[in-house]
């Protein structure tokens, strides 16, 4: 197990998730997308 690769992947995913979570446009898009899917289903 290469710890450097694991840490890099975890850090990258954490940054991406944090960016999506704190970006208003991304939050609005995800919320609308989820709401739209629920409404259609």
Secondary structure, DSSP 8 states (H G I E B T S, - for coil): --HHHHHHHHHHHHHHHHHHHH-HHHHHHHHHHHHHHHHH-
